[in-house]
Amino acid sequence: MKNIFFSFLFIAGMFSAQLPSINLWKSIPDGPGPGGENKVSPKGSLTNVSTPKLIIHQPVNPNGIAVLVISGGGYAHIESGSEGYPASEWLKSLGITAFELEYRLPGEDWTTKYVPFQDAQRALRIIRKNAGKYKINPDKIGVLGFSAGGHLAGYISSTFNTNYYPPQDDIDLISAKPNFTAMIYPVVSMLPPNNMTHSFKSLLGKDSDRSDQMKLSVEKQVNAQTPITFLAQSEDDPISPVENSILMYQALKDHKIPAELHLFQSGGHGWGMGKKGTNTGEWMDLFLKWLKANGVYNSDQ
């Protein structure tokens, strides 16, 4: 039944444009960008993101929790069809208000590589600004990211006080700190030997130096203010080596940040809500149990 449900969600992801949305910016920084409308592949992968926005997956009876959902794609495309959309619909089915992020990609004619960080930071502020409107507890706003989206989720969780763009309005006076973070098969480190990912190529490239690599390595940004964090990854991940999650977990422990790490024996990379023939789909139940253990989620809500 669960496989049928998520197959339906995969197909339904093609129609995310029909959901309500919020544009992130009054004036989009660091243009010109690619221009035109989003390009969507048959499988729901996005490119040509000219107007970053939040796609709102609003439950009928919100339980007060909100999650910013960030798909992966190596910072070269956005895997909404297999990651962001189904994850957001699953959260919605639980009463959690999900905001799926369509973020700008650094290789699409923007003047800085930091445009994804700008969009994610602004998105968290917009969600908190609109907490009353969407019946959200402003102290229960989290971020969930897959692959490169896991890098983005983890990075902004520790660097929420960094100014990634000039303030535009009163929204930019609001805290951009998530209350909890989930990183699913994440890209974490940009340092050797883990600097072979497409995310590394998109953000840094072969001519980058060690200082830049350290600056964009999530594990190097962890500090005493980093939110509680959930991690899940397969040990046989061929794209983002499992050492990424292990490095992140160790950094969190070094700073005494409550964290939980789940490693699956097999599953590879990019399994979204779970890969058939593996137990990777258990991450969803484990994530909910973790939220409950940390006083965020109540299954009776």
C-alpha positions in Angstrom: 0.0 0.0 0.0 2.8 2.4 0.9 4.6 1.8 -2.5 1.3 2.5 -4.3 0.8 5.6 -2.3 4.2 7.0 -3.1 4.0 6.0 -6.7 0.9 8.1 -6.9 2.7 11.0 -5.2 5.5 10.7 -7.8 3.0 11.2 -10.6 1.1 13.9 -8.7 4.4 15.8 -8.4 4.0 16.8 -11.9 1.2 19.0 -10.8 2.9 20.9 -8.0 2.5 24.1 -10.0 -1.2 23.9 -9.2 -0.5 24.4 -5.4 -0.4 27.8 -3.8 3.0 29.4 -3.7 4.9 32.4 -2.3 7.6 34.3 -4.3 10.6 34.8 -2.0 11.7 38.2 -3.2 10.4 41.6 -4.0 13.6 42.2 -5.9 15.6 39.1 -6.7 19.3 39.7 -5.7 22.4 39.0 -7.8 20.7 38.8 -11.2 20.1 38.6 -14.1 19.6 34.8 -13.8 18.4 32.6 -16.7 15.1 34.3 -17.4 11.9 32.7 -18.5 9.9 30.0 -16.7 11.0 26.9 -14.8 11.9 24.0 -17.0 10.4 20.7 -15.7 11.6 17.3 -16.9 9.2 14.4 -17.4 10.2 13.1 -14.0 9.7 16.4 -12.2 13.2 17.7 -12.1 13.5 21.5 -12.2 16.0 23.8 -13.9 16.0 27.4 -15.2 14.8 28.7 -11.8 14.3 32.5 -12.4 11.8 33.1 -9.7 12.5 31.2 -6.5 9.5 30.4 -4.5 7.9 28.3 -1.8 5.3 25.7 -2.8 2.8 25.3 0.0 1.6 21.9 1.0 -1.0 22.9 3.6 -2.9 20.3 5.7 -6.6 20.6 6.5 -5.8 20.5 10.2 -2.3 21.9 10.8 -0.6 20.6 14.0 1.6 23.7 14.4 4.8 22.1 12.9 6.3 23.5 9.6 9.1 22.1 7.5 11.1 23.7 4.7 11.7 20.8 2.3 14.8 21.1 0.0 15.3 18.6 -2.9 18.8 17.6 -4.1 20.2 17.6 -7.6 23.9 18.5 -7.1 23.0 22.2 -7.2 22.5 21.7 -11.0 18.8 20.8 -10.9 16.1 20.2 -8.3 14.7 16.7 -7.9 11.2 17.8 -6.9 9.5 14.8 -8.5 11.3 12.1 -6.5 12.2 14.1 -3.3 10.6 17.4 -2.5 7.1 16.8 -3.7 6.5 13.4 -2.2 8.2 14.3 1.1 6.0 17.5 1.3 2.8 15.5 0.7 3.8 12.9 3.3 4.4 15.6 5.9 1.1 17.2 4.9 -0.7 13.9 5.5 0.6 14.1 9.1 -0.7 17.6 9.7 2.7 19.2 9.2 2.7 22.3 6.9 5.4 21.7 4.3 7.0 24.5 2.2 8.8 23.0 -0.8 11.7 25.3 -1.8 12.3 26.0 -5.5 15.7 27.6 -5.2 18.1 29.3 -7.6 20.9 27.2 -9.0 24.5 28.7 -8.9 25.2 27.8 -12.6 22.3 29.7 -14.1 23.8 33.2 -14.7 23.7 34.6 -11.2 26.5 36.8 -10.0 27.3 34.7 -6.9 27.4 31.0 -6.1 25.6 31.7 -2.9 22.1 32.2 -4.4 20.8 28.8 -2.9 21.8 30.0 0.6 20.1 33.4 0.0 16.9 31.6 -1.0 16.9 29.1 1.9 17.6 31.8 4.5 14.9 34.1 3.1 12.4 31.1 3.0 12.8 30.4 6.7 12.2 34.0 7.5 9.1 34.1 5.4 7.7 30.9 7.0 8.3 32.4 10.5 6.8 35.7 9.4 3.6 33.9 8.3 3.4 31.6 11.3 0.0 33.0 12.4 -1.5 32.8 8.9 -0.6 29.1 8.5 -1.3 28.1 12.2 2.4 27.4 12.8 4.2 27.4 16.1 7.2 29.7 15.3 9.3 27.5 17.6 8.6 24.4 15.6 10.0 25.3 12.2 12.4 22.8 10.7 14.3 22.1 7.5 14.6 18.7 5.7 17.0 18.3 2.8 18.0 15.5 0.5 21.5 15.1 -1.0 22.6 18.6 -2.1 19.5 19.8 -0.4 20.9 18.2 2.7 24.0 20.2 2.3 21.9 23.4 1.9 19.7 22.5 4.9 22.7 21.7 7.1 24.7 24.8 6.0 22.0 27.3 6.7 21.2 25.7 10.0 24.7 26.5 11.3 25.2 29.8 9.5 21.7 31.4 10.1 23.3 34.6 11.4 25.4 35.1 8.2 24.1 37.9 5.9 23.9 36.2 2.5 22.1 39.2 1.0 21.3 42.9 1.7 18.1 43.2 3.8 15.0 44.1 1.7 12.2 44.6 4.3 11.1 43.7 7.8 11.1 40.0 7.0 14.9 40.2 7.1 14.8 41.2 10.7 13.3 37.8 11.6 15.4 34.9 12.8 16.4 32.4 10.1 17.3 29.7 12.5 15.6 26.4 12.1 14.4 24.6 15.3 15.4 21.2 13.9 17.2 19.9 10.9 17.1 16.6 8.9 19.7 15.6 6.4 18.9 12.6 4.1 21.9 11.1 2.2 23.5 14.5 2.4 26.5 16.0 0.8 28.4 17.5 3.7 32.1 17.9 3.2 33.8 19.8 0.4 37.3 18.7 1.5 39.3 15.8 0.1 38.5 12.9 -0.3 34.8 13.9 -0.3 35.1 16.6 -2.9 34.1 14.5 -5.9 30.4 15.3 -5.9 28.4 17.4 -8.4 27.6 19.7 -5.5 31.3 20.4 -5.2 31.6 21.1 -8.9 28.6 23.4 -8.9 29.7 25.5 -5.8 33.5 25.4 -6.0 35.2 23.5 -8.8 38.7 22.2 -9.4 40.4 25.5 -9.0 39.1 26.1 -5.5 41.5 26.4 -2.6 41.4 24.7 0.8 40.0 27.7 2.6 37.0 27.9 0.3 36.5 24.1 0.6 36.5 24.4 4.4 34.1 27.4 4.3 31.5 25.4 2.4 31.9 22.2 4.4 28.9 21.8 6.6 30.8 19.9 9.3 33.2 22.9 9.7 30.3 25.3 10.4 28.7 23.3 13.3 28.7 25.4 16.5 26.9 25.6 19.9 23.8 27.2 18.2 23.4 24.5 15.5 19.9 22.9 15.8 19.2 19.3 16.8 19.9 17.2 13.8 18.7 13.9 12.2 20.8 12.1 9.7 20.1 9.1 7.4 22.2 7.5 4.7 23.1 4.2 3.0 26.5 2.8 3.6 26.8 1.9 -0.1 26.1 5.4 -1.3 28.2 5.9 -4.5 27.5 9.6 -4.9 28.0 11.1 -1.5 30.2 8.7 0.6 28.7 7.7 3.9 31.6 9.4 5.6 29.7 12.7 5.0 27.0 11.8 7.5 29.6 10.3 9.9 31.7 13.6 9.8 28.5 15.6 10.4 27.4 13.4 13.3 30.9 13.7 14.9 30.9 17.4 14.5 27.5 17.6 16.2 28.7 15.4 19.1 31.8 17.5 19.5 29.6 20.5 20.0 27.1 18.6 22.3 24.2 19.1 19.8 21.5 16.4 20.2 21.7 14.3 17.1 20.7 10.9 15.7 22.3 9.0 12.8 20.8 6.1 11.0 22.9 4.1 8.5 21.3 1.6 6.2 23.3 -1.3 4.8 22.2 -0.8 1.2 20.1 1.6 -0.9 22.7 3.7 -2.8 21.8 7.3 -3.3 18.7 9.3 -4.3 16.1 7.0 -2.7 13.8 9.7 -1.6 11.0 8.1 0.4 12.7 4.7 0.2 14.2 2.3 -2.3 12.4 -1.0 -3.1 14.1 -4.0 -1.7 15.9 -2.1 1.0 14.8 -0.8 4.4 15.7 2.8 3.5 12.0 3.8 3.7 12.2 3.3 7.5 13.8 6.8 7.7 10.3 8.3 7.8 9.2 6.5 10.9 12.6 7.0 12.5 12.4 10.7 11.8 8.9 11.0 13.4 10.0 9.1 16.4 13.0 11.4 16.7 10.7 14.5 16.5 8.5 13.0 19.2 11.5 12.2 21.4 12.6 15.8 21.1 9.1 17.2 22.0 8.4 18.5 18.4 5.8 16.0 17.2 2.9 14.3 18.9 1.2 11.6 17.0 -2.1 12.4 18.7 -2.0 16.0 17.3 
